């Protein structure tokens, strides 16, 4: 995820443990260039509530999990699997 490069580097240089508030205060203005727009790292982390991260990997995973829909390509699109039973998905196309 290239859009997290600056955030990853910041987390790697940060001293842990750290709270969500500390990370937002320090790096919240970092802009993430997502596939469908931008948002700040503070916006993403702010969705998580107050947590304490033990290391940079915890913080990176949390930040990635909190990115908005702007971070996904085409919403609802998957070229992997057909919809499961009871799930409405796109109509199958034959090429």
C-alpha positions in Angstrom: 0.0 0.0 0.0 2.0 2.9 -1.3 -0.4 5.5 0.2 0.8 4.5 3.7 4.6 4.9 2.9 4.9 8.2 4.9 2.8 6.9 7.7 4.7 3.7 7.9 8.0 5.6 8.1 6.6 7.8 10.8 5.4 4.9 12.9 8.7 3.1 12.4 10.6 6.1 13.9 8.1 6.6 16.7 8.7 5.4 20.3 6.1 2.9 21.5 3.9 2.1 23.3 1.8 5.0 22.1 -1.9 6.0 22.2 -4.2 6.9 19.4 -4.2 10.5 20.7 -0.5 10.7 20.7 -0.2 9.4 17.1 -2.9 11.8 15.9 -1.2 14.7 17.6 2.1 13.8 16.1 1.2 12.6 12.6 -2.5 13.4 12.1 -1.8 15.9 9.4 -0.1 13.4 7.1 -2.2 13.2 3.9 -3.0 9.8 2.5 -3.4 9.7 -1.3 -6.1 7.0 -1.7 -7.4 5.5 -4.9 -10.6 7.6 -4.7 -9.5 10.8 -2.9 -7.5 11.8 0.1 -7.9 11.9 3.8 -5.5 12.5 6.7 -4.0 9.9 8.9 -5.7 11.7 11.8 -9.1 11.1 10.2 -8.4 7.4 9.9 -7.0 7.0 13.4 -9.8 9.1 14.8 -12.3 6.4 13.8 -10.7 3.9 16.2 -11.2 5.5 19.6 -8.6 5.6 22.2 -6.2 2.6 22.0 -2.7 1.9 23.1 -0.4 0.4 20.5 2.6 -1.7 21.6 4.7 -1.3 18.5 4.8 0.2 15.0 3.2 -2.9 13.4 0.1 -2.6 15.7 -0.2 1.1 14.7 0.2 0.3 11.0 -2.4 -2.4 11.0 -4.9 -0.2 13.0 -4.4 2.7 10.5 -4.9 0.5 7.5 -8.1 -1.0 9.0 -9.6 2.5 9.6 -9.2 4.0 6.2 -12.4 5.1 4.6 -14.1 3.8 1.4 -11.8 6.2 -0.5 -9.1 3.6 0.1 -10.8 0.8 -1.9 -10.9 0.6 -5.7 -14.3 -0.1 -7.0 -16.8 -0.5 -4.1 -18.3 -4.0 -4.1 -16.0 -5.3 -6.9 -14.3 -8.6 -6.6 -12.7 -10.6 -9.3 -12.0 -13.4 -6.9 -15.2 -15.3 -5.9 -18.8 -15.5 -6.9 -21.3 -14.2 -4.2 -22.0 -16.7 -1.4 -25.5 -18.2 -0.9 -27.9 -15.4 0.2 -25.6 -12.6 -1.0 -26.6 -10.4 -3.9 -23.7 -9.8 -6.1 -23.2 -8.7 -9.7 -24.7 -10.7 -12.5 -22.3 -13.2 -14.1 -21.0 -12.1 -17.5 -19.8 -14.5 -20.2 -16.9 -13.3 -22.3 
